Amino acid sequence: MTNSSSRYLITVCQHRSCLRNGATETLAAFQRHQSDRLLVQACECQGQCGSGPTVRVMPGNTWYCRVQPADADTIAAQHCIPDGQPVESLLNPRLHQTQSAYANLAEQYQAFTQSQPPD
């Protein structure tokens, strides 16, 4: 998910659920990073109400969940740079699955079938 862009748009949800979880402070933290290469905008509900505050980074359509003000520094420094990488620990798992749960089960089953049964 490498991104070679040099300009980014960050949207921070400011709808009810996200606001209850600190989205106002999260938006303010991102706004401190605003520059000629980083545009920060408040936005309406992004449909991830149980995962707020929700932050979306474009290009790349990267969704972060439960973003706290301290996370803004990490996202700006790691993701919003040329050839930056998403912050995996903050990715919304419903939208960015790093490994399929079924793939994990298949690996476990394969290991089970190849092991020797107890006597």
SULCORQUI-V716340 format. One line per field, one symbol per residue. ss: DSSP state (@ for helix, = for strand, . for the rest). A space follows every 50 residues. Layout:
ss = ???
This chain:
ss = ..=....======..@@@@@..@@@@@@@@@......======.....@@ @...====...===....@@@@@@@@@@.....=...@@@=......... @@@@@@@@@@@@@@.....
